[in-house]
Amino acid sequence: MSVKIRLQRHGRKQSPYYHIVVADSRAPRDGKFIENIGYYKPQTVPATIELDSDKALTWLEKGAQPTDTCRAILSYKGVLYKHHLNGGVRKGALTAEQAEEKFGKWTASKESKVDIHVENFKKSLSEKATAALAEETKVKQARAAKLAEKLKAAEDAKVAAIIAETASAEETLVAEVSEAPVVETPVAEVPVVVETPIAEVPAVVETPIAEATTETPAE
């Protein structure tokens, strides 16, 4: 029986994740499997990989053949390198201690490279966000300038229309005034004031008061 280490797809559309399984090569991709040895999610940076390295190494030593993607995952996690070192130990090319030392150095170097990759990715995201913000600001400014131009043009057109309407009204008024007939209104005659002579006041004749007579009463 040919055994493969391969991925088994799960998740919804456009958001997949995968189980790393050991399965019969004749079984369907998402069908029956022998053992689940890990988990892989490619959407994150770096990719999320949970792998039982010892089980993967054991299956490799038993002759299991990884698919291309699984081979890249096993290489990334150091399983293939450890499998190579174990082959050297079996052949006597190096001791187990030397193999462990080499693997430790490789792991430290790999972690450093991963950290650098993550930092570069974050920096790239920051630069892209800054560039996108600058571009968005530029577009907004261009839109604002264009809108201001439209408003100014509309205002100028409105003022010009008012001026033209006023001039037209004035011209119409002048034409109406010039064409209207002139009607002369006769001036009313001023009545002649006849002075009435004031009647002479008759002279007052003073009548002398009669002297009173003294009468002797009868005895």
Residue pairs with C-beta under 8 A, 6 or more apart in sequence:
1 24
2 24
2 25
2 26
2 65
3 22
3 23
3 24
3 25
3 34
3 59
3 62
3 63
3 64
3 65
4 22
4 23
4 24
4 25
4 64
4 65
4 66
4 67
5 20
5 21
5 22
5 37
5 56
5 59
5 60
5 64
5 65
5 66
5 67
5 70
5 74
6 20
6 21
6 23
6 29
6 66
6 67
6 69
6 70
7 18
7 19
7 20
7 21
7 29
7 40
7 67
7 69
7 70
8 18
8 19
8 20
8 21
8 23
8 29
8 30
8 33
9 16
9 18
9 29
9 30
10 16
10 17
10 18
10 19
11 17
15 43
16 42
17 39
17 40
17 41
18 39
18 40
18 41
18 42
19 33
19 36
19 38
19 39
19 40
20 36
20 37
20 38
20 39
20 40
20 51
20 56
20 70
20 73
21 33
21 34
21 35
21 36
21 37
22 33
22 34
22 35
22 37
22 59
22 64
23 31
23 32
23 33
23 34
24 32
24 34
25 65
27 33
35 55
35 59
37 51
37 52
37 55
37 56
37 59
38 49
38 50
38 51
38 52
38 56
38 73
39 48
39 49
39 50
39 51
40 47
40 48
40 49
40 50
40 73
41 47
41 48
41 49
45 118
45 121
46 114
46 117
46 118
49 73
49 76
49 77
51 73
51 74
51 77
51 79
53 77
53 78
53 79
53 82
56 74
56 77
56 79
57 79
57 82
57 83
57 86
60 66
60 74
60 79
60 80
60 83
61 83
61 86
66 73
66 74
71 80
74 80
75 81
76 110
78 103
78 106
78 107
78 110
81 103
81 106
82 99
82 103
85 94
85 99
85 102
85 103
86 99
88 94
88 99
89 95
89 96
89 99
94 102
